[in-house]
Structures are given as C-alpha cells and as structure tokens.
Amino acid sequence: MTDLVPTLDSPGLHVVKPFSHVAATGSYICGCGDAATANGDADVWALVQDYAYFHGQAHTGEGR
Ligand SMILES: [Zn+2]
C-alpha cells in the first residue's frame, strides 16, 4: 500500500484527473521542503513543469 498523497516522508508529485471533463488537481512535496498545490488543468500542468524542472530529480539529476 502506498499513500497517494505525497508527504515529506514520501516526497513526490501527485496529479488527479478522474475524468477528461473534470478539472485536474495536483500537488507535490519535494525533498527540499517545497510544496505546492494546483487546481485546474492549466495550473496543474504548470505545477508539473515546475516540479520537473526545479524539484524531484532536478536536485540530484545530471546537469543541474
Ligand atoms: Zn525541491
């Protein structure tokens, strides 16, 4: 069993979009302590991009 909602103990990105006509919701908690939530497809997309570029593997990945 894994908790779907990220926590500081289990940092990560979580996006929910149950149906195509329902606005997405998303949240992330990063190991660096930053966290954010978003509602609406555009905002969630921006949140995913933000996490991908500046958090998560960006902290430990090659090239940053
Ligand atoms: Zn971070």
N, CA, C, O and the ligand as a Tripos MOL2 file, in Angstrom:
@<TRIPOS>MOLECULE
protein
  257   255    65     0     0
PROTEIN
NO_CHARGES

@<TRIPOS>ATOM
      1 N           0.8430   -1.2100    0.0000 N.3       1 MET1
      2 CA          0.0000    0.0000    0.0000 C.3       1 MET1
      3 C           0.8680    1.2470    0.0000 C.2       1 MET1
      4 O           1.7890    1.3750    0.8070 O.2       1 MET1
      5 N           0.5780    2.1350   -0.8810 N.am      2 THR2
      6 CA          1.2680    3.4180   -0.8790 C.3       2 THR2
      7 C           0.2260    4.5230   -0.7870 C.2       2 THR2
      8 O          -0.8370    4.4660   -1.4060 O.2       2 THR2
      9 N           0.5670    5.5140   -0.0040 N.am      3 ASP3
     10 CA         -0.3160    6.6660    0.1120 C.3       3 ASP3
     11 C          -0.2490    7.4660   -1.1820 C.2       3 ASP3
     12 O           0.8370    7.7550   -1.6830 O.2       3 ASP3
     13 N          -1.3900    7.8160   -1.7130 N.am      4 LEU4
     14 CA         -1.3990    8.5590   -2.9680 C.3       4 LEU4
     15 C          -1.0050   10.0180   -2.7920 C.2       4 LEU4
     16 O          -0.6170   10.6830   -3.7530 O.2       4 LEU4
     17 N          -1.1030   10.5050   -1.5840 N.am      5 VAL5
     18 CA         -0.7860   11.9090   -1.3390 C.3       5 VAL5
     19 C           0.6540   12.0090   -0.8430 C.2       5 VAL5
     20 O           1.0080   11.3890    0.1600 O.2       5 VAL5
     21 N           1.4870   12.7860   -1.5380 N.am      6 PRO6
     22 CA          2.8750   12.8930   -1.1060 C.3       6 PRO6
     23 C           3.0030   13.5810    0.2420 C.2       6 PRO6
     24 O           2.2360   14.4840    0.5750 O.2       6 PRO6
     25 N           3.9740   13.1430    0.9990 N.am      7 THR7
     26 CA          4.2980   13.7570    2.2790 C.3       7 THR7
     27 C           5.7970   13.9810    2.3200 C.2       7 THR7
     28 O           6.5190   13.5290    1.4320 O.2       7 THR7
     29 N           6.2660   14.6670    3.3320 N.am      8 LEU8
     30 CA          7.7030   14.8720    3.4510 C.3       8 LEU8
     31 C           8.4300   13.5480    3.6280 C.2       8 LEU8
     32 O           9.5900   13.4150    3.2370 O.2       8 LEU8
     33 N           7.7510   12.5690    4.2190 N.am      9 ASP9
     34 CA          8.3660   11.2470    4.3580 C.3       9 ASP9
     35 C           8.4050   10.5150    3.0300 C.2       9 ASP9
     36 O           9.2290    9.6250    2.8190 O.2       9 ASP9
     37 N           7.5120   10.8980    2.1460 N.am     10 SER10
     38 CA          7.4360   10.2520    0.8410 C.3      10 SER10
     39 C           7.1950   11.3200   -0.2220 C.2      10 SER10
     40 O           6.1040   11.4030   -0.7880 O.2      10 SER10
     41 N           8.2140   12.1380   -0.4940 N.am     11 PRO11
     42 CA          8.0330   13.2600   -1.4090 C.3      11 PRO11
     43 C           7.7290   12.7900   -2.8250 C.2      11 PRO11
     44 O           8.1280   11.7040   -3.2460 O.2      11 PRO11
     45 N           7.0250   13.6290   -3.5290 N.am     12 GLY12
     46 CA          6.7090   13.2810   -4.9090 C.3      12 GLY12
     47 C           5.6250   14.1530   -5.4700 C.2      12 GLY12
     48 O           5.1610   15.1030   -4.8400 O.2      12 GLY12
     49 N           5.2370   13.8060   -6.6670 N.am     13 LEU13
     50 CA          4.2330   14.5620   -7.4030 C.3      13 LEU13
     51 C           2.9840   13.7120   -7.5210 C.2      13 LEU13
     52 O           3.0500   12.5180   -7.8130 O.2      13 LEU13
     53 N           1.8490   14.3440   -7.2920 N.am     14 HIS14
     54 CA          0.5980   13.6090   -7.3540 C.3      14 HIS14
     55 C          -0.4150   14.4320   -8.1410 C.2      14 HIS14
     56 O          -0.6960   15.5780   -7.7910 O.2      14 HIS14
     57 N          -0.9550   13.8540   -9.1880 N.am     15 VAL15
     58 CA         -1.9390   14.5380  -10.0180 C.3      15 VAL15
     59 C          -3.1650   13.6510  -10.1410 C.2      15 VAL15
     60 O          -3.0610   12.4440  -10.3570 O.2      15 VAL15
     61 N          -4.3270   14.2730  -10.0000 N.am     16 VAL16
     62 CA         -5.5800   13.5440  -10.1270 C.3      16 VAL16
     63 C          -6.4150   14.1950  -11.2200 C.2      16 VAL16
     64 O          -6.6800   15.3970  -11.1980 O.2      16 VAL16
     65 N          -6.8180   13.3740  -12.1680 N.am     17 LYS17
     66 CA         -7.7620   13.8420  -13.1870 C.3      17 LYS17
     67 C          -8.6930   12.6750  -13.4930 C.2      17 LYS17
     68 O          -8.4510   11.8990  -14.4180 O.2      17 LYS17
     69 N          -9.7520   12.5630  -12.7130 N.am     18 PRO18
     70 CA        -10.5870   11.3600  -12.7930 C.3      18 PRO18
     71 C         -11.3090   11.1960  -14.1200 C.2      18 PRO18
     72 O         -11.5080   10.0760  -14.5900 O.2      18 PRO18
     73 N         -11.7010   12.3140  -14.7240 N.am     19 PHE19
     74 CA        -12.4010   12.2380  -15.9970 C.3      19 PHE19
     75 C         -11.9270   13.3650  -16.8960 C.2      19 PHE19
     76 O         -11.4750   14.4020  -16.4100 O.2      19 PHE19
     77 N         -12.0260   13.1700  -18.1940 N.am     20 SER20
     78 CA        -11.4820   14.1540  -19.1180 C.3      20 SER20
     79 C         -12.1930   15.4980  -18.9970 C.2      20 SER20
     80 O         -11.6130   16.5390  -19.3060 O.2      20 SER20
     81 N         -13.4310   15.4800  -18.5520 N.am     21 HIS21
     82 CA        -14.1810   16.7290  -18.4680 C.3      21 HIS21
     83 C         -14.1230   17.3520  -17.0710 C.2      21 HIS21
     84 O         -14.7510   18.3760  -16.8040 O.2      21 HIS21
     85 N         -13.3580   16.7120  -16.1930 N.am     22 VAL22
     86 CA        -13.2060   17.2330  -14.8360 C.3      22 VAL22
     87 C         -11.8430   17.8870  -14.7160 C.2      22 VAL22
     88 O         -10.8390   17.3370  -15.1690 O.2      22 VAL22
     89 N         -11.8090   19.0560  -14.1060 N.am     23 ALA23
     90 CA        -10.5390   19.7490  -13.9380 C.3      23 ALA23
     91 C          -9.5900   18.9280  -13.0770 C.2      23 ALA23
     92 O          -9.9920   18.3070  -12.0920 O.2      23 ALA23
     93 N          -8.3400   18.9410  -13.4680 N.am     24 ALA24
     94 CA         -7.3300   18.2010  -12.7280 C.3      24 ALA24
     95 C          -6.9710   18.9360  -11.4420 C.2      24 ALA24
     96 O          -7.0830   20.1580  -11.3410 O.2      24 ALA24
     97 N          -6.5370   18.1510  -10.4720 N.am     25 THR25
     98 CA         -5.9320   18.7280   -9.2770 C.3      25 THR25
     99 C          -4.5810   18.0650   -9.0830 C.2      25 THR25
    100 O          -4.3910   16.9010   -9.4370 O.2      25 THR25
    101 N          -3.6600   18.8020   -8.5250 N.am     26 GLY26
    102 CA         -2.3270   18.2430   -8.3470 C.3      26 GLY26
    103 C          -1.6390   18.8420   -7.1440 C.2      26 GLY26
    104 O          -2.0060   19.9150   -6.6640 O.2      26 GLY26
    105 N          -0.6410   18.1340   -6.6670 N.am     27 SER27
    106 CA          0.1670   18.6360   -5.5660 C.3      27 SER27
    107 C           1.5270   17.9620   -5.6070 C.2      27 SER27
    108 O           1.6780   16.8670   -6.1490 O.2      27 SER27
    109 N           2.4980   18.6220   -5.0340 N.am     28 TYR28
    110 CA          3.7830   17.9630   -4.8470 C.3      28 TYR28
    111 C           4.3780   18.3820   -3.5220 C.2      28 TYR28
    112 O           4.1340   19.4760   -3.0150 O.2      28 TYR28
    113 N           5.1540   17.4890   -2.9900 N.am     29 ILE29
    114 CA          6.0280   17.8140   -1.8730 C.3      29 ILE29
    115 C           7.4080   17.3110   -2.2600 C.2      29 ILE29
    116 O           7.5860   16.1380   -2.5900 O.2      29 ILE29
    117 N           8.3790   18.2090   -2.2150 N.am     30 CYS30
    118 CA          9.7270   17.8410   -2.6260 C.3      30 CYS30
    119 C          10.5800   17.5720   -1.3950 C.2      30 CYS30
    120 O          10.3070   18.0710   -0.3040 O.2      30 CYS30
    121 N          11.5990   16.7870   -1.5960 N.am     31 GLY31
    122 CA         12.5280   16.5130   -0.5130 C.3      31 GLY31
    123 C          13.2280   17.7450    0.0160 C.2      31 GLY31
    124 O          13.7280   17.7330    1.1410 O.2      31 GLY31
    125 N          13.2760   18.8170   -0.7750 N.am     32 CYS32
    126 CA         13.9110   20.0580   -0.3360 C.3      32 CYS32
    127 C          13.0110   20.8390    0.5970 C.2      32 CYS32
    128 O          13.4300   21.8510    1.1580 O.2      32 CYS32
    129 N          11.7660   20.3790    0.7750 N.am     33 GLY33
    130 CA         10.8540   21.0400    1.6860 C.3      33 GLY33
    131 C           9.8290   21.9000    1.0000 C.2      33 GLY33
    132 O           8.9110   22.3990    1.6490 O.2      33 GLY33
    133 N           9.9600   22.0890   -0.3010 N.am     34 ASP34
    134 CA          8.9930   22.8940   -1.0220 C.3      34 ASP34
    135 C           7.7530   22.0610   -1.3140 C.2      34 ASP34
    136 O           7.8340   20.8510   -1.5290 O.2      34 ASP34
    137 N           6.6110   22.7260   -1.3170 N.am     35 ALA35
    138 CA          5.3560   22.0430   -1.5960 C.3      35 ALA35
    139 C           4.4280   23.0110   -2.2930 C.2      35 ALA35
    140 O           4.5140   24.2220   -2.0900 O.2      35 ALA35
    141 N           3.5370   22.4760   -3.1170 N.am     36 ALA36
    142 CA          2.5830   23.3160   -3.8220 C.3      36 ALA36
    143 C           1.3830   22.4800   -4.2130 C.2      36 ALA36
    144 O           1.4680   21.2580   -4.3410 O.2      36 ALA36
    145 N           0.2700   23.1570   -4.4000 N.am     37 THR37
    146 CA         -0.9220   22.5070   -4.9100 C.3      37 THR37
    147 C          -1.4770   23.3470   -6.0440 C.2      37 THR37
    148 O          -1.1970   24.5420   -6.1350 O.2      37 THR37
    149 N          -2.2650   22.7220   -6.9100 N.am     38 ALA38
    150 CA         -2.8560   23.4370   -8.0300 C.3      38 ALA38
    151 C          -4.1940   22.8080   -8.3670 C.2      38 ALA38
    152 O          -4.4140   21.6150   -8.1610 O.2      38 ALA38
    153 N          -5.0770   23.6390   -8.8900 N.am     39 ASN39
    154 CA         -6.3740   23.1670   -9.3480 C.3      39 ASN39
    155 C          -6.6240   23.7150  -10.7430 C.2      39 ASN39
    156 O          -6.3660   24.8870  -11.0180 O.2      39 ASN39
    157 N          -7.1170   22.8730  -11.5990 N.am     40 GLY40
    158 CA         -7.3740   23.2740  -12.9780 C.3      40 GLY40
    159 C          -6.2780   22.7690  -13.8840 C.2      40 GLY40
    160 O          -5.1090   22.7430  -13.5010 O.2      40 GLY40
    161 N          -6.6510   22.3670  -15.0860 N.am     41 ASP41
    162 CA         -5.6900   21.7170  -15.9740 C.3      41 ASP41
    163 C          -4.4620   22.5780  -16.2220 C.2      41 ASP41
    164 O          -3.3380   22.0800  -16.1630 O.2      41 ASP41
    165 N          -4.6580   23.8600  -16.4990 N.am     42 ALA42
    166 CA         -3.5190   24.7240  -16.8240 C.3      42 ALA42
    167 C          -2.6030   24.8840  -15.6170 C.2      42 ALA42
    168 O          -1.3810   24.8080  -15.7430 O.2      42 ALA42
    169 N          -3.1930   25.1040  -14.4580 N.am     43 ASP43
    170 CA         -2.3840   25.2830  -13.2530 C.3      43 ASP43
    171 C          -1.6590   24.0000  -12.8830 C.2      43 ASP43
    172 O          -0.5030   24.0350  -12.4600 O.2      43 ASP43
    173 N          -2.3310   22.8760  -13.0420 N.am     44 VAL44
    174 CA         -1.6910   21.5990  -12.7170 C.3      44 VAL44
    175 C          -0.5540   21.3270  -13.6900 C.2      44 VAL44
    176 O           0.4990   20.8320  -13.2910 O.2      44 VAL44
    177 N          -0.7570   21.6430  -14.9510 N.am     45 TRP45
    178 CA          0.3070   21.4580  -15.9380 C.3      45 TRP45
    179 C           1.5260   22.3050  -15.5590 C.2      45 TRP45
    180 O           2.6650   21.8430  -15.6350 O.2      45 TRP45
    181 N           1.2680   23.5510  -15.1500 N.am     46 ALA46
    182 CA          2.3690   24.4180  -14.7370 C.3      46 ALA46
    183 C           3.0700   23.8490  -13.5080 C.2      46 ALA46
    184 O           4.2940   23.9150  -13.3910 O.2      46 ALA46
    185 N           2.2890   23.2960  -12.6080 N.am     47 LEU47
    186 CA          2.8570   22.7030  -11.3970 C.3      47 LEU47
    187 C           3.7360   21.5060  -11.7400 C.2      47 LEU47
    188 O           4.8120   21.3310  -11.1680 O.2      47 LEU47
    189 N           3.2760   20.6910  -12.6680 N.am     48 VAL48
    190 CA          4.0710   19.5260  -13.0840 C.3      48 VAL48
    191 C           5.3870   19.9860  -13.7070 C.2      48 VAL48
    192 O           6.4470   19.4300  -13.4190 O.2      48 VAL48
    193 N           5.3120   20.9980  -14.5550 N.am     49 GLN49
    194 CA          6.5280   21.5160  -15.1760 C.3      49 GLN49
    195 C           7.4800   22.0690  -14.1290 C.2      49 GLN49
    196 O           8.6870   21.8360  -14.1870 O.2      49 GLN49
    197 N           6.9310   22.8000  -13.1760 N.am     50 ASP50
    198 CA          7.7370   23.3900  -12.1130 C.3      50 ASP50
    199 C           8.4510   22.3000  -11.3270 C.2      50 ASP50
    200 O           9.6440   22.4040  -11.0420 O.2      50 ASP50
    201 N           7.7170   21.2680  -10.9850 N.am     51 TYR51
    202 CA          8.3150   20.1700  -10.2250 C.3      51 TYR51
    203 C           9.3920   19.4720  -11.0600 C.2      51 TYR51
    204 O          10.4690   19.1520  -10.5560 O.2      51 TYR51
    205 N           9.0920   19.2420  -12.3300 N.am     52 ALA52
    206 CA         10.0220   18.5060  -13.1840 C.3      52 ALA52
    207 C          11.3240   19.2670  -13.3830 C.2      52 ALA52
    208 O          12.4000   18.6710  -13.4270 O.2      52 ALA52
    209 N          11.2220   20.5890  -13.5030 N.am     53 TYR53
    210 CA         12.4030   21.3770  -13.8170 C.3      53 TYR53
    211 C          13.1940   21.7630  -12.5840 C.2      53 TYR53
    212 O          14.4180   21.8790  -12.6440 O.2      53 TYR53
    213 N          12.5130   21.9620  -11.4710 N.am     54 PHE54
    214 CA         13.1900   22.5690  -10.3220 C.3      54 PHE54
    215 C          13.2410   21.6670   -9.0970 C.2      54 PHE54
    216 O          13.9520   21.9660   -8.1370 O.2      54 PHE54
    217 N          12.4940   20.5670   -9.1210 N.am     55 HIS55
    218 CA         12.4300   19.7170   -7.9370 C.3      55 HIS55
    219 C          12.5410   18.2530   -8.3350 C.2      55 HIS55
    220 O          12.8130   17.9190   -9.4890 O.2      55 HIS55
    221 N          12.3280   17.4100   -7.3740 N.am     56 GLY56
    222 CA         12.4180   15.9880   -7.6480 C.3      56 GLY56
    223 C          13.8140   15.6230   -8.1440 C.2      56 GLY56
    224 O          14.8150   15.9240   -7.4940 O.2      56 GLY56
    225 N          13.8650   14.9810   -9.2870 N.am     57 GLN57
    226 CA         15.1400   14.5200   -9.8200 C.3      57 GLN57
    227 C          16.0360   15.6760  -10.2430 C.2      57 GLN57
    228 O          17.2410   15.4920  -10.4190 O.2      57 GLN57
    229 N          15.4610   16.8690  -10.4090 N.am     58 ALA58
    230 CA         16.2770   18.0100  -10.7820 C.3      58 ALA58
    231 C          17.3330   18.3020   -9.7300 C.2      58 ALA58
    232 O          18.3920   18.8420  -10.0520 O.2      58 ALA58
    233 N          17.0610   17.9540   -8.4750 N.am     59 HIS59
    234 CA         18.0240   18.2060   -7.4120 C.3      59 HIS59
    235 C          19.2150   17.2610   -7.5020 C.2      59 HIS59
    236 O          20.3380   17.6370   -7.1670 O.2      59 HIS59
    237 N          18.9710   16.0520   -7.9460 N.am     60 THR60
    238 CA         20.0220   15.0470   -7.9320 C.3      60 THR60
    239 C          20.4450   14.6210   -9.3280 C.2      60 THR60
    240 O          21.4410   13.9150   -9.4920 O.2      60 THR60
    241 N          19.6880   15.0510  -10.3390 N.am     61 GLY61
    242 CA         19.9690   14.6090  -11.6910 C.3      61 GLY61
    243 C          21.2270   15.2460  -12.2590 C.2      61 GLY61
    244 O          21.7610   16.2100  -11.7100 O.2      61 GLY61
    245 N          21.6790   14.6960  -13.3500 N.am     62 GLU62
    246 CA         22.8510   15.2260  -14.0070 C.3      62 GLU62
    247 C          22.5140   16.5460  -14.6790 C.2      62 GLU62
    248 O          21.4050   16.7220  -15.1840 O.2      62 GLU62
    249 N          23.4420   17.4530  -14.6900 N.am     63 GLY63
    250 CA         23.2960   18.6540  -15.4770 C.3      63 GLY63
    251 C          22.6870   19.8380  -14.7580 C.2      63 GLY63
    252 O          22.5860   20.9140  -15.3470 O.2      63 GLY63
    253 N          22.2780   19.6870  -13.5070 N.am     64 ARG64
    254 CA         21.7920   20.8350  -12.7630 C.3      64 ARG64
    255 C          22.5470   20.9540  -11.4560 C.2      64 ARG64
    256 O          22.2850   21.8680  -10.6730 O.2      64 ARG64
    257 ZN         12.8390   20.6970   -4.4010 Zn       65 ZN65
@<TRIPOS>BOND
     1     1     2 1
     2     2     3 1
     3     3     4 2
     4     3     5 am
     5     5     6 1
     6     6     7 1
     7     7     8 2
     8     7     9 am
     9     9    10 1
    10    10    11 1
    11    11    12 2
    12    11    13 am
    13    13    14 1
    14    14    15 1
    15    15    16 2
    16    15    17 am
    17    17    18 1
    18    18    19 1
    19    19    20 2
    20    19    21 am
    21    21    22 1
    22    22    23 1
    23    23    24 2
    24    23    25 am
    25    25    26 1
    26    26    27 1
    27    27    28 2
    28    27    29 am
    29    29    30 1
    30    30    31 1
    31    31    32 2
    32    31    33 am
    33    33    34 1
    34    34    35 1
    35    35    36 2
    36    35    37 am
    37    37    38 1
    38    38    39 1
    39    39    40 2
    40    39    41 am
    41    41    42 1
    42    42    43 1
    43    43    44 2
    44    43    45 am
    45    45    46 1
    46    46    47 1
    47    47    48 2
    48    47    49 am
    49    49    50 1
    50    50    51 1
    51    51    52 2
    52    51    53 am
    53    53    54 1
    54    54    55 1
    55    55    56 2
    56    55    57 am
    57    57    58 1
    58    58    59 1
    59    59    60 2
    60    59    61 am
    61    61    62 1
    62    62    63 1
    63    63    64 2
    64    63    65 am
    65    65    66 1
    66    66    67 1
    67    67    68 2
    68    67    69 am
    69    69    70 1
    70    70    71 1
    71    71    72 2
    72    71    73 am
    73    73    74 1
    74    74    75 1
    75    75    76 2
    76    75    77 am
    77    77    78 1
    78    78    79 1
    79    79    80 2
    80    79    81 am
    81    81    82 1
    82    82    83 1
    83    83    84 2
    84    83    85 am
    85    85    86 1
    86    86    87 1
    87    87    88 2
    88    87    89 am
    89    89    90 1
    90    90    91 1
    91    91    92 2
    92    91    93 am
    93    93    94 1
    94    94    95 1
    95    95    96 2
    96    95    97 am
    97    97    98 1
    98    98    99 1
    99    99   100 2
   100    99   101 am
   101   101   102 1
   102   102   103 1
   103   103   104 2
   104   103   105 am
   105   105   106 1
   106   106   107 1
   107   107   108 2
   108   107   109 am
   109   109   110 1
   110   110   111 1
   111   111   112 2
   112   111   113 am
   113   113   114 1
   114   114   115 1
   115   115   116 2
   116   115   117 am
   117   117   118 1
   118   118   119 1
   119   119   120 2
   120   119   121 am
   121   121   122 1
   122   122   123 1
   123   123   124 2
   124   123   125 am
   125   125   126 1
   126   126   127 1
   127   127   128 2
   128   127   129 am
   129   129   130 1
   130   130   131 1
   131   131   132 2
   132   131   133 am
   133   133   134 1
   134   134   135 1
   135   135   136 2
   136   135   137 am
   137   137   138 1
   138   138   139 1
   139   139   140 2
   140   139   141 am
   141   141   142 1
   142   142   143 1
   143   143   144 2
   144   143   145 am
   145   145   146 1
   146   146   147 1
   147   147   148 2
   148   147   149 am
   149   149   150 1
   150   150   151 1
   151   151   152 2
   152   151   153 am
   153   153   154 1
   154   154   155 1
   155   155   156 2
   156   155   157 am
   157   157   158 1
   158   158   159 1
   159   159   160 2
   160   159   161 am
   161   161   162 1
   162   162   163 1
   163   163   164 2
   164   163   165 am
   165   165   166 1
   166   166   167 1
   167   167   168 2
   168   167   169 am
   169   169   170 1
   170   170   171 1
   171   171   172 2
   172   171   173 am
   173   173   174 1
   174   174   175 1
   175   175   176 2
   176   175   177 am
   177   177   178 1
   178   178   179 1
   179   179   180 2
   180   179   181 am
   181   181   182 1
   182   182   183 1
   183   183   184 2
   184   183   185 am
   185   185   186 1
   186   186   187 1
   187   187   188 2
   188   187   189 am
   189   189   190 1
   190   190   191 1
   191   191   192 2
   192   191   193 am
   193   193   194 1
   194   194   195 1
   195   195   196 2
   196   195   197 am
   197   197   198 1
   198   198   199 1
   199   199   200 2
   200   199   201 am
   201   201   202 1
   202   202   203 1
   203   203   204 2
   204   203   205 am
   205   205   206 1
   206   206   207 1
   207   207   208 2
   208   207   209 am
   209   209   210 1
   210   210   211 1
   211   211   212 2
   212   211   213 am
   213   213   214 1
   214   214   215 1
   215   215   216 2
   216   215   217 am
   217   217   218 1
   218   218   219 1
   219   219   220 2
   220   219   221 am
   221   221   222 1
   222   222   223 1
   223   223   224 2
   224   223   225 am
   225   225   226 1
   226   226   227 1
   227   227   228 2
   228   227   229 am
   229   229   230 1
   230   230   231 1
   231   231   232 2
   232   231   233 am
   233   233   234 1
   234   234   235 1
   235   235   236 2
   236   235   237 am
   237   237   238 1
   238   238   239 1
   239   239   240 2
   240   239   241 am
   241   241   242 1
   242   242   243 1
   243   243   244 2
   244   243   245 am
   245   245   246 1
   246   246   247 1
   247   247   248 2
   248   247   249 am
   249   249   250 1
   250   250   251 1
   251   251   252 2
   252   251   253 am
   253   253   254 1
   254   254   255 1
   255   255   256 2
@<TRIPOS>SUBSTRUCTURE
     1 MET1         2 RESIDUE 1 A MET
     2 THR2         6 RESIDUE 1 A THR
     3 ASP3        10 RESIDUE 1 A ASP
     4 LEU4        14 RESIDUE 1 A LEU
     5 VAL5        18 RESIDUE 1 A VAL
     6 PRO6        22 RESIDUE 1 A PRO
     7 THR7        26 RESIDUE 1 A THR
     8 LEU8        30 RESIDUE 1 A LEU
     9 ASP9        34 RESIDUE 1 A ASP
    10 SER10       38 RESIDUE 1 A SER
    11 PRO11       42 RESIDUE 1 A PRO
    12 GLY12       46 RESIDUE 1 A GLY
    13 LEU13       50 RESIDUE 1 A LEU
    14 HIS14       54 RESIDUE 1 A HIS
    15 VAL15       58 RESIDUE 1 A VAL
    16 VAL16       62 RESIDUE 1 A VAL
    17 LYS17       66 RESIDUE 1 A LYS
    18 PRO18       70 RESIDUE 1 A PRO
    19 PHE19       74 RESIDUE 1 A PHE
    20 SER20       78 RESIDUE 1 A SER
    21 HIS21       82 RESIDUE 1 A HIS
    22 VAL22       86 RESIDUE 1 A VAL
    23 ALA23       90 RESIDUE 1 A ALA
    24 ALA24       94 RESIDUE 1 A ALA
    25 THR25       98 RESIDUE 1 A THR
    26 GLY26      102 RESIDUE 1 A GLY
    27 SER27      106 RESIDUE 1 A SER
    28 TYR28      110 RESIDUE 1 A TYR
    29 ILE29      114 RESIDUE 1 A ILE
    30 CYS30      118 RESIDUE 1 A CYS
    31 GLY31      122 RESIDUE 1 A GLY
    32 CYS32      126 RESIDUE 1 A CYS
    33 GLY33      130 RESIDUE 1 A GLY
    34 ASP34      134 RESIDUE 1 A ASP
    35 ALA35      138 RESIDUE 1 A ALA
    36 ALA36      142 RESIDUE 1 A ALA
    37 THR37      146 RESIDUE 1 A THR
    38 ALA38      150 RESIDUE 1 A ALA
    39 ASN39      154 RESIDUE 1 A ASN
    40 GLY40      158 RESIDUE 1 A GLY
    41 ASP41      162 RESIDUE 1 A ASP
    42 ALA42      166 RESIDUE 1 A ALA
    43 ASP43      170 RESIDUE 1 A ASP
    44 VAL44      174 RESIDUE 1 A VAL
    45 TRP45      178 RESIDUE 1 A TRP
    46 ALA46      182 RESIDUE 1 A ALA
    47 LEU47      186 RESIDUE 1 A LEU
    48 VAL48      190 RESIDUE 1 A VAL
    49 GLN49      194 RESIDUE 1 A GLN
    50 ASP50      198 RESIDUE 1 A ASP
    51 TYR51      202 RESIDUE 1 A TYR
    52 ALA52      206 RESIDUE 1 A ALA
    53 TYR53      210 RESIDUE 1 A TYR
    54 PHE54      214 RESIDUE 1 A PHE
    55 HIS55      218 RESIDUE 1 A HIS
    56 GLY56      222 RESIDUE 1 A GLY
    57 GLN57      226 RESIDUE 1 A GLN
    58 ALA58      230 RESIDUE 1 A ALA
    59 HIS59      234 RESIDUE 1 A HIS
    60 THR60      238 RESIDUE 1 A THR
    61 GLY61      242 RESIDUE 1 A GLY
    62 GLU62      246 RESIDUE 1 A GLU
    63 GLY63      250 RESIDUE 1 A GLY
    64 ARG64      254 RESIDUE 1 A ARG
    65 ZN65       257 GROUP 0 **** ****
